[in-house]
């Protein structure tokens, strides 16, 4: 049963009536462009088929209730909260994400009369596939829909505007200083394409990415090494980038045009961070150019170079990610890299479809040799973005 059907069924069982609607949003894979979004750079994600679904109905008392359907099929309900009383950093755990969305919509002038929400999803949590943003995006569409502001309808916020609402939820309410990549991917991606986004300008382009037609697959390797951006070194890396831009007298690292000259002006501890961001932006542009010319099988070296940069310069990899990448490459992957914030999560490998069994076995064998828990392996297929489910 899909997350949408599960959410609808669970809502009906809990509240005794069908929901007014169900909205869902996907997780994402970032093909290339890591830690560039909060540096006003370039990214190129695609949406996964895995989704978070929110079944919702309106209330009239200003109260928000949220329940989530666990993997065991049991509903876990958070304490009801008055939307008028919501404030940043006052909640923790999974319920902070939908509550934070209600808070930011209220802060942006949307009148929310209250809502009952029931959540179901199959985006792996802690896997670097943006499960929290999928939940927030689906919640945002649900709350806007209940208030008469259905997405893509006249008078409603645009998808990029909603992405910024969700970013503010993460930054201010939850306390994770994320950029715009994940929520924009969840809201704006379309099936069969990679979303090429210039974060500085906000301009985006849907770039065809039909791996199957090229005889290729993007293998997702969920290391099962959980990561949490609030608790990891993500914030340290981001503040380091901001400090480097300040020392260079620039709004962001995106404005660097001469890398060597920039590095010469910075202390040694900031140089690797800057080098990664500048070279990663160049890799995004190279990958997009190759995709546009139909050379999907030629992007592998950029993916692998991205991992090396994230491992050695940005220092956000870990044993599980490195083992996955090295094993995939040794088994014939065209390219492989960690994705997401790092310190755990997932990696991807661009492989020939015929090589998938060999690559998967190589990764499993490598994990066993390192006494690591087996990873979860699945194909990442570019899928539709967020919306209301009929």
Secondary structure, DSSP 4 states (H G I P E B T S, - for coil): --HHHHHHHHHHHHHSS--SEEEEEEEEEEEE--S-GGGT-EEEEEEEEEEEEEEEEE-SSSEEEEEEE-TTS-EEEPPPEEGGG--TTS--STHHHHHHHHHHHHHTT-----EEEEEEE-SPTTSSS-HHHHHHHHHHHHHHHHTT--TTSTTSPPHHHHHHHHHHIIIIII-----SHHHHHHHH--TTEEEEEETTT--EEEEE--TGGGTEEEEEEEEEE---TTTSTHHHHHHHHHHHHHHHT-SSGGG-S-HHHHHHTS-HHHHHHHHHHHHHHHHHHHHHHHHHTT-GGG-HHHHHHHHHHHHHTS----HHHHHHHHHHHHTT-SEEEE-SSSSSEEEEEEEEGGGHHHHHHHHHHHHHHTTPPPPEEEE---B---EEE-
